[in-house]
Amino acid sequence: MLAWFQALLPREERFFDFFEAHAAALKCGAGALRSVLDGGDDVPAHCAEVVRHEAAADEIARQVQLAVRRTFITPFDRSDIRDLAGALDDAIDQMHRTAKTVLLFDQREFEPDMRALGDLILRAADLTQEAIPLLRNLRAGAARLNAIAEEITAIEEESDRLCDEGRRALYLGAGRTDPTVFLVRGEIYQNLEKVVDRFEDVSNQISGMLIEHL
């Protein structure tokens, strides 16, 4: 009886607006992080921009948690909503950690493979921003969501390769004479690769929702 009654009630649609705003914050954060990797005197300003977008995303995540507690009928299971919001927030949190490492060690120059990782992060952010609105109609968007998931998986695999090759090049190059360079820049490589991992977590969460609701 309760399930029948709930089916007659309107679902709370603002969760989709929250998710789309969250994805937009990730896209802006990814753009700022990519600008960081261009190096130069503007690095601190671009890092500060990453921090601003992370703060905006945190506020969106907070609103989602409040809405979950206050909403009677949700478009997805409450745990799915919390998990997706958490995965989105983890992605931009990892961008923030990367920017924090750059500032902590006063980095102004970056390796080509770091910039390539930045490009992958931007692409993953673009795909995530495309995927999120498709949650409004899972059945209609299923094929595209599956294709996006496959592309993000490929991006994650490429990021692993770039991270490994970049760290090896550091070890064989500047790291031979200055271990500090290897440690600091190696940490930046790992942070960048983890950003892509967090985008894959978002994609996996969406894929799980797709399987559950179709």
Backbone as JSON Lines, residues from 0, in Angstrom:
{"i":0,"aa":"M","n":[0.83,-1.21,0.0],"ca":[0.0,0.0,0.0],"c":[0.86,1.26,0.0]}
{"i":1,"aa":"L","n":[1.92,1.27,0.82],"ca":[2.78,2.46,0.9],"c":[3.46,2.72,-0.43]}
{"i":2,"aa":"A","n":[3.95,1.66,-1.09],"ca":[4.61,1.83,-2.39],"c":[3.63,2.4,-3.41]}
{"i":3,"aa":"W","n":[2.4,1.94,-3.4],"ca":[1.39,2.45,-4.33],"c":[1.12,3.91,-4.06]}
{"i":4,"aa":"F","n":[1.03,4.28,-2.77],"ca":[0.79,5.67,-2.41],"c":[1.95,6.56,-2.84]}
{"i":5,"aa":"Q","n":[3.18,6.08,-2.62],"ca":[4.35,6.88,-2.98],"c":[4.43,7.09,-4.49]}
{"i":6,"aa":"A","n":[3.98,6.1,-5.26],"ca":[4.04,6.21,-6.71],"c":[3.14,7.33,-7.22]}
{"i":7,"aa":"L","n":[2.12,7.69,-6.46],"ca":[1.22,8.76,-6.87],"c":[1.77,10.14,-6.55]}
{"i":8,"aa":"L","n":[2.78,10.21,-5.69],"ca":[3.32,11.5,-5.27],"c":[4.4,11.98,-6.24]}
{"i":9,"aa":"P","n":[4.5,13.28,-6.42],"ca":[5.56,13.8,-7.3],"c":[6.93,13.57,-6.68]}
{"i":10,"aa":"R","n":[7.91,13.22,-7.52],"ca":[9.28,13.07,-7.04],"c":[9.93,14.44,-6.92]}
{"i":11,"aa":"E","n":[10.85,14.56,-6.02],"ca":[11.59,15.81,-5.85],"c":[12.66,15.89,-6.94]}
{"i":12,"aa":"E","n":[12.49,16.84,-7.85],"ca":[13.37,16.93,-9.01],"c":[14.59,17.8,-8.79]}
{"i":13,"aa":"R","n":[14.67,18.52,-7.68],"ca":[15.79,19.45,-7.5],"c":[17.12,18.71,-7.35]}
{"i":14,"aa":"F","n":[17.07,17.42,-7.03],"ca":[18.32,16.67,-6.95],"c":[19.06,16.69,-8.28]}
{"i":15,"aa":"F","n":[18.33,16.64,-9.39],"ca":[18.98,16.72,-10.69],"c":[19.67,18.06,-10.88]}
{"i":16,"aa":"D","n":[19.03,19.13,-10.41],"ca":[19.65,20.46,-10.5],"c":[20.92,20.5,-9.67]}
{"i":17,"aa":"F","n":[20.89,19.9,-8.48],"ca":[22.08,19.86,-7.64],"c":[23.22,19.12,-8.35]}
{"i":18,"aa":"F","n":[22.9,17.95,-8.91],"ca":[23.93,17.16,-9.57],"c":[24.54,17.92,-10.76]}
{"i":19,"aa":"E","n":[23.68,18.59,-11.51],"ca":[24.19,19.33,-12.67],"c":[25.05,20.51,-12.24]}
{"i":20,"aa":"A","n":[24.67,21.18,-11.16],"ca":[25.5,22.27,-10.63],"c":[26.83,21.73,-10.12]}
{"i":21,"aa":"H","n":[26.78,20.57,-9.5],"ca":[28.0,19.93,-8.99],"c":[28.93,19.59,-10.16]}
{"i":22,"aa":"A","n":[28.39,19.02,-11.22],"ca":[29.21,18.66,-12.38],"c":[29.81,19.91,-13.03]}
{"i":23,"aa":"A","n":[29.04,21.01,-13.04],"ca":[29.56,22.26,-13.6],"c":[30.73,22.78,-12.76]}
{"i":24,"aa":"A","n":[30.63,22.64,-11.45],"ca":[31.74,23.06,-10.57],"c":[32.98,22.21,-10.85]}
{"i":25,"aa":"L","n":[32.78,20.91,-11.08],"ca":[33.91,20.05,-11.42],"c":[34.55,20.48,-12.73]}
{"i":26,"aa":"K","n":[33.74,20.84,-13.71],"ca":[34.28,21.27,-15.0],"c":[35.11,22.55,-14.81]}
{"i":27,"aa":"C","n":[34.61,23.47,-14.03],"ca":[35.37,24.71,-13.79],"c":[36.65,24.42,-13.03]}
{"i":28,"aa":"G","n":[36.56,23.54,-12.04],"ca":[37.75,23.16,-11.29],"c":[38.79,22.5,-12.17]}
{"i":29,"aa":"A","n":[38.34,21.62,-13.07],"ca":[39.26,20.95,-13.99],"c":[39.93,21.95,-14.92]}
{"i":30,"aa":"G","n":[39.17,22.95,-15.37],"ca":[39.75,23.98,-16.23],"c":[40.81,24.78,-15.5]}
{"i":31,"aa":"A","n":[40.53,25.13,-14.24],"ca":[41.51,25.87,-13.45],"c":[42.76,25.04,-13.2]}
{"i":32,"aa":"L","n":[42.57,23.74,-12.9],"ca":[43.71,22.87,-12.67],"c":[44.56,22.73,-13.92]}
{"i":33,"aa":"R","n":[43.91,22.64,-15.07],"ca":[44.67,22.56,-16.33],"c":[45.49,23.83,-16.54]}
{"i":34,"aa":"S","n":[44.95,24.98,-16.15],"ca":[45.69,26.23,-16.27],"c":[46.89,26.25,-15.32]}
{"i":35,"aa":"V","n":[46.73,25.65,-14.14],"ca":[47.86,25.52,-13.22],"c":[49.03,24.85,-13.92]}
{"i":36,"aa":"L","n":[48.74,23.8,-14.67],"ca":[49.79,22.97,-15.28],"c":[50.5,23.66,-16.44]}
{"i":37,"aa":"D","n":[49.99,24.81,-16.88],"ca":[50.71,25.61,-17.87],"c":[51.9,26.32,-17.25]}
{"i":38,"aa":"G","n":[51.9,26.39,-15.91],"ca":[53.04,26.96,-15.2],"c":[53.09,28.48,-15.25]}
{"i":39,"aa":"G","n":[54.2,29.02,-14.76],"ca":[54.41,30.46,-14.8],"c":[53.95,31.18,-13.54]}
{"i":40,"aa":"D","n":[53.95,32.49,-13.62],"ca":[53.65,33.32,-12.46],"c":[52.19,33.26,-12.03]}
{"i":41,"aa":"D","n":[51.3,32.79,-12.91],"ca":[49.87,32.76,-12.58],"c":[49.45,31.49,-11.84]}
{"i":42,"aa":"V","n":[50.4,30.61,-11.55],"ca":[50.07,29.35,-10.88],"c":[49.3,29.58,-9.58]}
{"i":43,"aa":"P","n":[49.75,30.47,-8.67],"ca":[48.99,30.66,-7.43],"c":[47.55,31.12,-7.65]}
{"i":44,"aa":"A","n":[47.35,31.99,-8.64],"ca":[46.0,32.48,-8.91],"c":[45.11,31.35,-9.41]}
{"i":45,"aa":"H","n":[45.64,30.49,-10.26],"ca":[44.85,29.37,-10.76],"c":[44.58,28.35,-9.65]}
{"i":46,"aa":"C","n":[45.54,28.15,-8.75],"ca":[45.31,27.27,-7.61],"c":[44.19,27.82,-6.73]}
{"i":47,"aa":"A","n":[44.19,29.12,-6.54],"ca":[43.13,29.75,-5.75],"c":[41.77,29.56,-6.41]}
{"i":48,"aa":"E","n":[41.77,29.56,-7.73],"ca":[40.52,29.33,-8.46],"c":[40.01,27.9,-8.23]}
{"i":49,"aa":"V","n":[40.93,26.93,-8.22],"ca":[40.54,25.55,-7.91],"c":[39.89,25.49,-6.53]}
{"i":50,"aa":"V","n":[40.49,26.19,-5.57],"ca":[39.96,26.19,-4.21],"c":[38.56,26.79,-4.17]}
{"i":51,"aa":"R","n":[38.34,27.85,-4.92],"ca":[37.0,28.49,-4.94],"c":[35.95,27.52,-5.49]}
{"i":52,"aa":"H","n":[36.29,26.83,-6.54],"ca":[35.33,25.89,-7.12],"c":[35.09,24.71,-6.17]}
{"i":53,"aa":"E","n":[36.13,24.31,-5.45],"ca":[35.96,23.22,-4.49],"c":[35.03,23.64,-3.36]}
{"i":54,"aa":"A","n":[35.14,24.89,-2.92],"ca":[34.26,25.39,-1.87],"c":[32.81,25.43,-2.35]}
{"i":55,"aa":"A","n":[32.61,25.85,-3.61],"ca":[31.26,25.88,-4.18],"c":[30.68,24.47,-4.26]}
{"i":56,"aa":"A","n":[31.51,23.51,-4.66],"ca":[31.05,22.12,-4.74],"c":[30.71,21.57,-3.37]}
{"i":57,"aa":"D","n":[31.49,21.93,-2.36],"ca":[31.18,21.49,-0.99],"c":[29.81,21.97,-0.55]}
{"i":58,"aa":"E","n":[29.48,23.2,-0.91],"ca":[28.18,23.75,-0.52],"c":[27.05,23.0,-1.22]}
{"i":59,"aa":"I","n":[27.26,22.65,-2.49],"ca":[26.25,21.87,-3.21],"c":[26.07,20.5,-2.55]}
{"i":60,"aa":"A","n":[27.18,19.86,-2.19],"ca":[27.11,18.56,-1.53],"c":[26.36,18.66,-0.2]}
{"i":61,"aa":"R","n":[26.59,19.76,0.51],"ca":[25.88,19.97,1.78],"c":[24.38,20.1,1.55]}
{"i":62,"aa":"Q","n":[24.0,20.82,0.52],"ca":[22.58,20.99,0.21],"c":[21.93,19.67,-0.18]}
{"i":63,"aa":"V","n":[22.69,18.82,-0.89],"ca":[22.16,17.5,-1.25],"c":[21.87,16.69,0.0]}
{"i":64,"aa":"Q","n":[22.81,16.69,0.94],"ca":[22.61,15.92,2.17],"c":[21.4,16.43,2.96]}
{"i":65,"aa":"L","n":[21.22,17.73,3.01],"ca":[20.05,18.29,3.69],"c":[18.77,17.9,2.98]}
{"i":66,"aa":"A","n":[18.79,17.98,1.64],"ca":[17.59,17.66,0.87],"c":[17.21,16.19,1.02]}
{"i":67,"aa":"V","n":[18.19,15.3,1.09],"ca":[17.91,13.87,1.28],"c":[17.15,13.65,2.58]}
{"i":68,"aa":"R","n":[17.56,14.36,3.62],"ca":[16.91,14.18,4.93],"c":[15.51,14.78,4.95]}
{"i":69,"aa":"R","n":[15.27,15.81,4.16],"ca":[14.02,16.55,4.25],"c":[12.99,16.17,3.19]}
{"i":70,"aa":"T","n":[13.38,15.35,2.22],"ca":[12.5,15.03,1.1],"c":[11.87,13.66,1.3]}
{"i":71,"aa":"F","n":[10.55,13.6,1.11],"ca":[9.83,12.34,1.32],"c":[10.04,11.39,0.15]}
{"i":72,"aa":"I","n":[9.87,11.9,-1.08],"ca":[10.02,11.08,-2.27],"c":[11.24,11.57,-3.05]}
{"i":73,"aa":"T","n":[12.21,10.69,-3.28],"ca":[13.42,11.04,-4.02],"c":[13.44,10.28,-5.35]}
{"i":74,"aa":"P","n":[14.11,10.84,-6.37],"ca":[14.1,10.18,-7.69],"c":[14.87,8.87,-7.72]}
{"i":75,"aa":"F","n":[15.84,8.71,-6.81],"ca":[16.6,7.47,-6.68],"c":[16.66,7.1,-5.21]}
{"i":76,"aa":"D","n":[17.18,5.93,-4.92],"ca":[17.38,5.54,-3.54],"c":[18.24,6.6,-2.84]}
{"i":77,"aa":"R","n":[17.95,6.83,-1.59],"ca":[18.7,7.86,-0.84],"c":[20.19,7.54,-0.8]}
{"i":78,"aa":"S","n":[20.52,6.27,-0.65],"ca":[21.93,5.91,-0.61],"c":[22.62,6.2,-1.94]}
{"i":79,"aa":"D","n":[21.92,6.0,-3.07],"ca":[22.48,6.31,-4.38],"c":[22.73,7.81,-4.52]}
{"i":80,"aa":"I","n":[21.8,8.6,-4.04],"ca":[21.94,10.06,-4.12],"c":[23.15,10.51,-3.3]}
{"i":81,"aa":"R","n":[23.24,9.99,-2.08],"ca":[24.38,10.36,-1.22],"c":[25.7,9.91,-1.85]}
{"i":82,"aa":"D","n":[25.71,8.69,-2.39],"ca":[26.95,8.16,-2.95],"c":[27.39,8.93,-4.18]}
{"i":83,"aa":"L","n":[26.45,9.31,-5.04],"ca":[26.81,10.08,-6.23],"c":[27.32,11.46,-5.83]}
{"i":84,"aa":"A","n":[26.63,12.11,-4.91],"ca":[27.09,13.42,-4.44],"c":[28.48,13.3,-3.83]}
{"i":85,"aa":"G","n":[28.71,12.23,-3.07],"ca":[30.01,12.03,-2.47],"c":[31.1,11.8,-3.51]}
{"i":86,"aa":"A","n":[30.79,11.03,-4.55],"ca":[31.77,10.76,-5.6],"c":[32.11,12.04,-6.36]}
{"i":87,"aa":"L","n":[31.11,12.84,-6.67],"ca":[31.36,14.12,-7.34],"c":[32.24,15.01,-6.47]}
{"i":88,"aa":"D","n":[31.94,15.05,-5.18],"ca":[32.71,15.9,-4.28],"c":[34.14,15.39,-4.12]}
{"i":89,"aa":"D","n":[34.32,14.08,-4.11],"ca":[35.67,13.52,-3.99],"c":[36.54,13.93,-5.17]}
{"i":90,"aa":"A","n":[35.95,14.04,-6.36],"ca":[36.73,14.41,-7.54],"c":[37.3,15.81,-7.41]}
{"i":91,"aa":"I","n":[36.49,16.75,-6.99],"ca":[37.01,18.11,-6.88],"c":[37.86,18.28,-5.63]}
{"i":92,"aa":"D","n":[37.6,17.48,-4.6],"ca":[38.49,17.48,-3.43],"c":[39.9,17.05,-3.84]}
{"i":93,"aa":"Q","n":[39.99,16.07,-4.73],"ca":[41.32,15.62,-5.18],"c":[41.99,16.69,-6.03]}
{"i":94,"aa":"M","n":[41.23,17.45,-6.79],"ca":[41.81,18.6,-7.5],"c":[42.39,19.6,-6.51]}
{"i":95,"aa":"H","n":[41.65,19.83,-5.42],"ca":[42.11,20.75,-4.38],"c":[43.42,20.24,-3.77]}
{"i":96,"aa":"R","n":[43.51,18.94,-3.5],"ca":[44.74,18.38,-2.93],"c":[45.91,18.58,-3.89]}
{"i":97,"aa":"T","n":[45.65,18.44,-5.17],"ca":[46.7,18.63,-6.16],"c":[47.19,20.08,-6.15]}
{"i":98,"aa":"A","n":[46.24,21.01,-6.16],"ca":[46.61,22.43,-6.13],"c":[47.35,22.76,-4.84]}
{"i":99,"aa":"K","n":[46.94,22.16,-3.74],"ca":[47.6,22.4,-2.45],"c":[49.04,21.91,-2.49]}
{"i":100,"aa":"T","n":[49.29,20.77,-3.11],"ca":[50.66,20.26,-3.23],"c":[51.51,21.2,-4.07]}
{"i":101,"aa":"V","n":[50.94,21.69,-5.16],"ca":[51.66,22.64,-6.02],"c":[52.08,23.88,-5.23]}
{"i":102,"aa":"L","n":[51.15,24.42,-4.44],"ca":[51.46,25.62,-3.66],"c":[52.44,25.31,-2.52]}
{"i":103,"aa":"L","n":[52.25,24.18,-1.87],"ca":[53.09,23.82,-0.74],"c":[54.56,23.76,-1.14]}
{"i":104,"aa":"F","n":[54.83,23.22,-2.33],"ca":[56.21,23.06,-2.78],"c":[56.61,24.11,-3.81]}
{"i":105,"aa":"D","n":[55.77,25.15,-3.94],"ca":[56.1,26.33,-4.76],"c":[56.52,25.95,-6.18]}
{"i":106,"aa":"Q","n":[55.71,25.12,-6.8],"ca":[56.01,24.68,-8.16],"c":[55.52,25.68,-9.2]}
{"i":107,"aa":"R","n":[56.36,25.93,-10.21],"ca":[55.99,26.85,-11.29],"c":[56.19,26.23,-12.67]}
{"i":108,"aa":"E","n":[56.83,25.07,-12.72],"ca":[57.07,24.39,-13.99],"c":[56.55,22.95,-13.89]}
{"i":109,"aa":"F","n":[56.02,22.46,-15.0],"ca":[55.39,21.14,-14.99],"c":[55.8,20.36,-16.23]}
{"i":110,"aa":"E","n":[55.83,19.04,-16.08],"ca":[56.25,18.15,-17.15],"c":[55.16,18.04,-18.22]}
{"i":111,"aa":"P","n":[55.56,17.74,-19.47],"ca":[54.57,17.54,-20.53],"c":[53.53,16.47,-20.19]}
{"i":112,"aa":"D","n":[53.96,15.38,-19.54],"ca":[52.99,14.33,-19.18],"c":[52.01,14.82,-18.12]}
{"i":113,"aa":"M","n":[52.4,15.78,-17.3],"ca":[51.46,16.37,-16.34],"c":[50.37,17.14,-17.09]}
{"i":114,"aa":"R","n":[50.8,17.88,-18.11],"ca":[49.8,18.61,-18.9],"c":[48.89,17.65,-19.65]}
{"i":115,"aa":"A","n":[49.45,16.53,-20.11],"ca":[48.62,15.52,-20.77],"c":[47.6,14.95,-19.78]}
{"i":116,"aa":"L","n":[48.01,14.74,-18.55],"ca":[47.06,14.29,-17.52],"c":[45.99,15.35,-17.28]}
{"i":117,"aa":"G","n":[46.4,16.61,-17.3],"ca":[45.42,17.69,-17.17],"c":[44.39,17.67,-18.28]}
{"i":118,"aa":"D","n":[44.85,17.35,-19.49],"ca":[43.91,17.24,-20.62],"c":[42.93,16.09,-20.41]}
{"i":119,"aa":"L","n":[43.41,14.97,-19.88],"ca":[42.53,13.84,-19.59],"c":[41.5,14.2,-18.52]}
{"i":120,"aa":"I","n":[41.94,14.95,-17.52],"ca":[41.02,15.4,-16.47],"c":[39.93,16.29,-17.06]}
{"i":121,"aa":"L","n":[40.32,17.17,-17.95],"ca":[39.32,18.03,-18.61],"c":[38.33,17.2,-19.4]}
{"i":122,"aa":"R","n":[38.82,16.21,-20.12],"ca":[37.92,15.36,-20.9],"c":[36.98,14.58,-20.01]}
{"i":123,"aa":"A","n":[37.5,14.05,-18.91],"ca":[36.64,13.33,-17.96],"c":[35.58,14.26,-17.37]}
{"i":124,"aa":"A","n":[35.96,15.51,-17.11],"ca":[34.99,16.48,-16.58],"c":[33.92,16.78,-17.62]}
{"i":125,"aa":"D","n":[34.32,16.92,-18.89],"ca":[33.35,17.15,-19.96],"c":[32.35,16.0,-20.05]}
{"i":126,"aa":"L","n":[32.86,14.78,-20.0],"ca":[32.0,13.6,-20.1],"c":[31.05,13.51,-18.91]}
{"i":127,"aa":"T","n":[31.57,13.84,-17.73],"ca":[30.72,13.81,-16.54],"c":[29.62,14.84,-16.64]}
{"i":128,"aa":"Q","n":[29.96,16.02,-17.13],"ca":[28.95,17.07,-17.28],"c":[27.91,16.67,-18.31]}
{"i":129,"aa":"E","n":[28.31,15.9,-19.3],"ca":[27.34,15.4,-20.29],"c":[26.46,14.32,-19.68]}
{"i":130,"aa":"A","n":[27.06,13.47,-18.85],"ca":[26.33,12.32,-18.32],"c":[25.26,12.7,-17.31]}
{"i":131,"aa":"I","n":[25.55,13.65,-16.45],"ca":[24.65,13.95,-15.34],"c":[23.23,14.31,-15.78]}
{"i":132,"aa":"P","n":[23.02,15.17,-16.77],"ca":[21.63,15.47,-17.17],"c":[20.87,14.25,-17.69]}
{"i":133,"aa":"L","n":[21.59,13.24,-18.18],"ca":[20.92,12.05,-18.69],"c":[20.27,11.23,-17.58]}
{"i":134,"aa":"L","n":[20.62,11.54,-16.32],"ca":[19.99,10.85,-15.2],"c":[18.5,11.19,-15.09]}
{"i":135,"aa":"R","n":[18.08,12.28,-15.68],"ca":[16.67,12.68,-15.61],"c":[15.78,11.66,-16.32]}
{"i":136,"aa":"N","n":[16.34,10.96,-17.31],"ca":[15.59,9.9,-18.02],"c":[16.57,8.78,-18.34]}
{"i":137,"aa":"L","n":[16.73,7.87,-17.4],"ca":[17.75,6.84,-17.55],"c":[17.52,5.95,-18.77]}
{"i":138,"aa":"R","n":[16.28,5.63,-19.02],"ca":[15.99,4.74,-20.14],"c":[16.41,5.38,-21.47]}
{"i":139,"aa":"A","n":[16.07,6.64,-21.64],"ca":[16.42,7.33,-22.89],"c":[17.92,7.54,-23.01]}
{"i":140,"aa":"G","n":[18.59,7.73,-21.88],"ca":[20.02,8.05,-21.92],"c":[20.93,6.87,-21.73]}
{"i":141,"aa":"A","n":[20.38,5.66,-21.62],"ca":[21.17,4.49,-21.25],"c":[22.33,4.23,-22.21]}
{"i":142,"aa":"A","n":[22.07,4.27,-23.49],"ca":[23.12,3.95,-24.46],"c":[24.27,4.93,-24.35]}
{"i":143,"aa":"R","n":[23.95,6.21,-24.26],"ca":[25.0,7.22,-24.17],"c":[25.75,7.12,-22.83]}
{"i":144,"aa":"L","n":[25.03,6.85,-21.76],"ca":[25.68,6.69,-20.46],"c":[26.67,5.53,-20.49]}
{"i":145,"aa":"N","n":[26.3,4.44,-21.13],"ca":[27.21,3.3,-21.23],"c":[28.46,3.66,-22.05]}
{"i":146,"aa":"A","n":[28.24,4.4,-23.13],"ca":[29.38,4.82,-23.95],"c":[30.3,5.76,-23.17]}
{"i":147,"aa":"I","n":[29.73,6.66,-22.39],"ca":[30.53,7.57,-21.57],"c":[31.34,6.79,-20.54]}
{"i":148,"aa":"A","n":[30.72,5.8,-19.93],"ca":[31.42,4.98,-18.94],"c":[32.62,4.28,-19.57]}
{"i":149,"aa":"E","n":[32.46,3.78,-20.78],"ca":[33.56,3.11,-21.46],"c":[34.69,4.09,-21.77]}
{"i":150,"aa":"E","n":[34.33,5.3,-22.18],"ca":[35.37,6.28,-22.49],"c":[36.11,6.72,-21.22]}
{"i":151,"aa":"I","n":[35.4,6.89,-20.14],"ca":[36.07,7.28,-18.89],"c":[36.99,6.17,-18.4]}
{"i":152,"aa":"T","n":[36.59,4.92,-18.57],"ca":[37.46,3.81,-18.23],"c":[38.75,3.85,-19.06]}
{"i":153,"aa":"A","n":[38.62,4.15,-20.34],"ca":[39.8,4.26,-21.21],"c":[40.68,5.43,-20.77]}
{"i":154,"aa":"I","n":[40.06,6.53,-20.37],"ca":[40.82,7.68,-19.89],"c":[41.6,7.31,-18.63]}
{"i":155,"aa":"E","n":[40.96,6.57,-17.73],"ca":[41.64,6.17,-16.49],"c":[42.84,5.29,-16.8]}
{"i":156,"aa":"E","n":[42.7,4.38,-17.75],"ca":[43.82,3.51,-18.13],"c":[44.96,4.32,-18.73]}
{"i":157,"aa":"E","n":[44.63,5.31,-19.54],"ca":[45.65,6.19,-20.12],"c":[46.33,7.02,-19.04]}
{"i":158,"aa":"S","n":[45.58,7.45,-18.05],"ca":[46.17,8.24,-16.97],"c":[47.16,7.41,-16.16]}
{"i":159,"aa":"D","n":[46.86,6.13,-15.96],"ca":[47.8,5.23,-15.28],"c":[49.11,5.17,-16.06]}
{"i":160,"aa":"R","n":[49.0,5.03,-17.36],"ca":[50.2,4.92,-18.21],"c":[51.02,6.2,-18.14]}
{"i":161,"aa":"L","n":[50.35,7.34,-18.26],"ca":[51.07,8.61,-18.23],"c":[51.75,8.85,-16.88]}
{"i":162,"aa":"C","n":[51.06,8.49,-15.81],"ca":[51.64,8.66,-14.49],"c":[52.89,7.8,-14.33]}
{"i":163,"aa":"D","n":[52.81,6.54,-14.75],"ca":[53.96,5.64,-14.64],"c":[55.12,6.13,-15.5]}
{"i":164,"aa":"E","n":[54.83,6.52,-16.73],"ca":[55.89,6.97,-17.62],"c":[56.5,8.28,-17.13]}
{"i":165,"aa":"G","n":[55.67,9.17,-16.61],"ca":[56.17,10.44,-16.12],"c":[57.07,10.27,-14.92]}
{"i":166,"aa":"R","n":[56.67,9.42,-13.99],"ca":[57.5,9.19,-12.8],"c":[58.8,8.49,-13.17]}
{"i":167,"aa":"R","n":[58.74,7.58,-14.12],"ca":[59.97,6.91,-14.57],"c":[60.92,7.92,-15.22]}
{"i":168,"aa":"A","n":[60.38,8.8,-16.04],"ca":[61.22,9.82,-16.69],"c":[61.87,10.72,-15.64]}
{"i":169,"aa":"L","n":[61.13,11.05,-14.59],"ca":[61.71,11.85,-13.51],"c":[62.86,11.11,-12.84]}
{"i":170,"aa":"Y","n":[62.64,9.83,-12.58],"ca":[63.66,9.02,-11.9],"c":[64.94,8.93,-12.74]}
{"i":171,"aa":"L","n":[64.76,8.77,-14.04],"ca":[65.91,8.63,-14.93],"c":[66.54,9.97,-15.29]}
{"i":172,"aa":"G","n":[65.8,11.06,-15.05],"ca":[66.28,12.39,-15.4],"c":[66.71,13.2,-14.19]}
{"i":173,"aa":"A","n":[65.93,14.25,-13.91],"ca":[66.28,15.18,-12.83],"c":[66.37,14.5,-11.47]}
{"i":174,"aa":"G","n":[65.58,13.45,-11.27],"ca":[65.59,12.75,-9.99],"c":[66.91,12.08,-9.67]}
{"i":175,"aa":"R","n":[67.73,11.82,-10.7],"ca":[69.04,11.2,-10.47],"c":[69.95,12.1,-9.66]}
{"i":176,"aa":"T","n":[69.87,13.38,-9.92],"ca":[70.76,14.33,-9.26],"c":[70.08,15.1,-8.12]}
{"i":177,"aa":"D","n":[68.75,15.12,-8.14],"ca":[68.01,15.85,-7.1],"c":[66.79,15.03,-6.69]}
{"i":178,"aa":"P","n":[66.94,14.2,-5.66],"ca":[65.82,13.35,-5.22],"c":[64.58,14.16,-4.83]}
{"i":179,"aa":"T","n":[64.77,15.4,-4.38],"ca":[63.62,16.23,-4.01],"c":[62.7,16.46,-5.21]}
{"i":180,"aa":"V","n":[63.28,16.66,-6.37],"ca":[62.49,16.84,-7.59],"c":[61.64,15.61,-7.84]}
{"i":181,"aa":"F","n":[62.24,14.42,-7.68],"ca":[61.49,13.19,-7.91],"c":[60.34,13.06,-6.92]}
{"i":182,"aa":"L","n":[60.6,13.37,-5.65],"ca":[59.57,13.22,-4.63],"c":[58.42,14.2,-4.85]}
{"i":183,"aa":"V","n":[58.75,15.46,-5.09],"ca":[57.71,16.5,-5.22],"c":[56.91,16.3,-6.49]}
{"i":184,"aa":"R","n":[57.6,16.17,-7.61],"ca":[56.87,16.05,-8.88],"c":[56.21,14.68,-9.0]}
{"i":185,"aa":"G","n":[56.81,13.67,-8.38],"ca":[56.15,12.37,-8.35],"c":[54.83,12.43,-7.6]}
{"i":186,"aa":"E","n":[54.79,13.21,-6.52],"ca":[53.54,13.37,-5.78],"c":[52.49,14.09,-6.62]}
{"i":187,"aa":"I","n":[52.92,15.07,-7.4],"ca":[51.98,15.77,-8.27],"c":[51.41,14.81,-9.31]}
{"i":188,"aa":"Y","n":[52.29,13.99,-9.89],"ca":[51.81,12.98,-10.85],"c":[50.74,12.09,-10.2]}
{"i":189,"aa":"Q","n":[51.02,11.6,-9.03],"ca":[50.07,10.7,-8.37],"c":[48.77,11.4,-8.03]}
{"i":190,"aa":"N","n":[48.84,12.66,-7.62],"ca":[47.61,13.4,-7.33],"c":[46.77,13.59,-8.58]}
{"i":191,"aa":"L","n":[47.42,13.9,-9.69],"ca":[46.69,14.08,-10.94],"c":[46.02,12.77,-11.36]}
{"i":192,"aa":"E","n":[46.75,11.66,-11.24],"ca":[46.18,10.37,-11.61],"c":[44.99,10.03,-10.72]}
{"i":193,"aa":"K","n":[45.05,10.42,-9.45],"ca":[43.95,10.16,-8.54],"c":[42.71,10.98,-8.89]}
{"i":194,"aa":"V","n":[42.9,12.17,-9.47],"ca":[41.74,12.94,-9.92],"c":[40.96,12.13,-10.96]}
{"i":195,"aa":"V","n":[41.68,11.54,-11.91],"ca":[41.01,10.72,-12.92],"c":[40.33,9.52,-12.27]}
{"i":196,"aa":"D","n":[40.98,8.92,-11.28],"ca":[40.36,7.8,-10.56],"c":[39.02,8.22,-9.96]}
{"i":197,"aa":"R","n":[38.96,9.42,-9.4],"ca":[37.72,9.88,-8.76],"c":[36.63,10.09,-9.82]}
{"i":198,"aa":"F","n":[37.0,10.54,-11.01],"ca":[36.01,10.65,-12.08],"c":[35.5,9.27,-12.47]}
{"i":199,"aa":"E","n":[36.38,8.28,-12.47],"ca":[35.93,6.92,-12.76],"c":[34.97,6.44,-11.67]}
{"i":200,"aa":"D","n":[35.21,6.84,-10.43],"ca":[34.27,6.49,-9.35],"c":[32.88,7.07,-9.63]}
{"i":201,"aa":"V","n":[32.84,8.31,-10.11],"ca":[31.56,8.93,-10.47],"c":[30.88,8.1,-11.56]}
{"i":202,"aa":"S","n":[31.65,7.75,-12.59],"ca":[31.1,6.97,-13.69],"c":[30.59,5.62,-13.22]}
{"i":203,"aa":"N","n":[31.34,4.98,-12.32],"ca":[30.91,3.68,-11.8],"c":[29.63,3.8,-10.98]}
{"i":204,"aa":"Q","n":[29.51,4.89,-10.24],"ca":[28.3,5.11,-9.46],"c":[27.09,5.28,-10.38]}
{"i":205,"aa":"I","n":[27.26,6.04,-11.45],"ca":[26.17,6.23,-12.41],"c":[25.82,4.9,-13.08]}
{"i":206,"aa":"S","n":[26.83,4.12,-13.43],"ca":[26.58,2.82,-14.06],"c":[25.8,1.91,-13.12]}
{"i":207,"aa":"G","n":[26.12,1.96,-11.84],"ca":[25.39,1.16,-10.88],"c":[23.94,1.57,-10.78]}
{"i":208,"aa":"M","n":[23.69,2.87,-10.81],"ca":[22.32,3.36,-10.78],"c":[21.56,2.93,-12.03]}
{"i":209,"aa":"L","n":[22.26,2.96,-13.14],"ca":[21.64,2.55,-14.42],"c":[21.21,1.08,-14.36]}
{"i":210,"aa":"I","n":[22.08,0.24,-13.86],"ca":[21.76,-1.2,-13.75],"c":[20.6,-1.4,-12.79]}
{"i":211,"aa":"E","n":[20.6,-0.68,-11.7],"ca":[19.58,-0.88,-10.66],"c":[18.2,-0.44,-11.11]}
{"i":212,"aa":"H","n":[18.13,0.6,-11.94],"ca":[16.82,1.2,-12.23],"c":[16.29,0.85,-13.61]}
{"i":213,"aa":"L","n":[17.02,0.08,-14.39],"ca":[16.5,-0.34,-15.7],"c":[16.23,-1.83,-15.72]}
